[in-house]
Amino acid sequence: MSATSRPPQVLLPANGDVATVARDLTRQGWRVHPGFSLPAEPWDVGTRRLVAVGRVPNAATAQAALLCAVRGAGLVVAMDRDTAWAAVFLADLARIRPAVRPPAVTDGLSLSDEQRALLDLLAEGHSIAQAARRLYLSLRTANRRVAEARATLGVSTTREAVLAYVRLRGP
């Protein structure tokens, strides 16, 4: 499978707008499947450009979503990352394939996915240490990524970087 046809993997906060992301993926030629219960056949759905979409409120649903990813489907998941089972789900998902940004995001910023994820968490009120833990980064790496983001955004403090990022990123 080429990099351009790689199944999307979009992780949203619990109140995230899965419908908008699903519409954007449909416009890009992906087949959206509501929920995480795929048909038994065929097992490998990777060539079908299928994306399973839904909210993940508990560990059982997380396992079903993980199985979709194992079978080759893309994922659009809205979940609370602070639940007890979330860290295990995210770690398992990261072993299958690394997360990518939603294809609909075209804000023109030259920030890496890691920098964006850190700035998103900082904008939500997390400390750099908390954001690093959530993204499975060392504190040193997180601090370096934030420093790189500050330089890219042309600001001198982390607070200014978060504010500039939020303004440029939009809602």
SULNORBEL-V941241 format. One record per residue. N is the residue number from 1. NEAR is the number of other C-alpha atoms within 10 Angstrom. Layout:
BEGIN
n: <N/N>
near: <NEAR/NEAR>
END
This chain:
BEGIN
n: <1/2/3/4/5/6/7/8/9/10/11/12/13/14/15/16/17/18/19/20/21/22/23/24/25/26/27/28/29/30/31/32/33/34/35/36/37/38/39/40/41/42/43/44/45/46/47/48/49/50/51/52/53/54/55/56/57/58/59/60/61/62/63/64/65/66/67/68/69/70/71/72/73/74/75/76/77/78/79/80/81/82/83/84/85/86/87/88/89/90/91/92/93/94/95/96/97/98/99/100/101/102/103/104/105/106/107/108/109/110/111/112/113/114/115/116/117/118/119/120/121/122/123/124/125/126/127/128/129/130/131/132/133/134/135/136/137/138/139/140/141/142/143/144/145/146/147/148/149/150/151/152/153/154/155/156/157/158/159/160/161/162/163/164/165/166/167/168/169/170/171>
near: <8/6/6/7/11/16/23/25/23/20/19/18/13/16/10/16/15/20/13/11/19/25/14/16/21/15/10/11/10/19/18/19/18/15/19/24/13/19/8/7/7/10/12/14/19/20/12/13/19/23/29/23/24/21/23/21/16/14/15/11/16/22/18/16/28/19/16/24/24/17/15/20/30/26/26/30/25/20/20/18/16/10/11/11/16/19/16/13/16/20/13/13/20/12/8/13/14/11/16/14/16/17/13/13/10/9/11/8/12/11/18/13/12/19/20/20/17/27/27/17/19/21/16/11/11/15/13/19/16/17/22/21/14/18/17/14/16/13/15/12/11/22/18/13/19/23/18/15/24/22/13/13/18/12/16/11/12/17/14/14/23/24/15/16/21/14/10/13/15/7/5>
END
